[in-house]
Amino acid sequence: MLCERCQKREATVYVTLIAWSPGQHWNHEFCDSCHAEAERVKAYNSQPSNPLPSEVANISALDYLEAGECARRDGVDGPAFKHIQNELRDLPATRERLAFEMLPLIWQSLERGEEPAWQTSLAGSCWGSIQAGRLPEYTAWLEKIILRIFELRKGFTTPVGGHGPFSLSLSMMLIALGKVDRARFTWVVQTLRDRGGDARLDPRWRVIVQAEARISRSEPPSLSGA
């Protein structure tokens, strides 16, 4: 199987991402060059841990992204980023604020043709922290981002059995939309089919079919702001 990022080298590293929402996880395959995690893990226990960050409730989206990038580059920063993620589980107001800070950053990345995996992972995972009064704004952002990702994916060739570029971002945004507004999710999926054919027949849209299946199995939305 080819690396899903470069689409050139054989995948040798297999990663499972687990979201804050129960039961949500995503499997990904990378080559050594695109995901040199092994060397970072070796260094993890060989260096003293950095001080854990305080005042996580006041962290900004850019601070979160910087902490995640530091953890990705160097395993010694992993505990600090894990601490931030653990603290955020008990800070719904902070998660909501971060989600809305991330959404414009996601759009900027897409406009540059870059996959905003870190940003969508956070913004999508925070769906349960969005208060009722801000749900229309959140939903509008999700729809806009999903449609843009769909257009970007048209420019890439997806190998048989693969998911292709922007797959994680598309999956996160689709599932978040399905969680907060099932009717809008159904409308968006139908819009995607109208624009690009039947997702069940086109391997490039396999991620859409998987999102549909996950949403169909999930319970109706139960939001903190409802």
Secondary structure, 3 states (H helix, E strand, C coil): CECCCCCCCECCEEEEEECCCCCCEEEEEECCCCCCHHHHHHHHCCCCCCCCCCCHHHCCHHHHHHHHHHHHHCHHHHHHHHHHHHHHCCCHHHHHHHHHHHHHHHHHHHHCCCCCHHHHHHHHHHHHHCCHHHHHHHHHHHHHHHHHHHHHHCCCCCCCCCCCCCHHHHHHHHHHHHHHCHHHHHHHHHHHHHHHCCCCCCHHHHHHHHHHHHHHHCCCCCCCCC
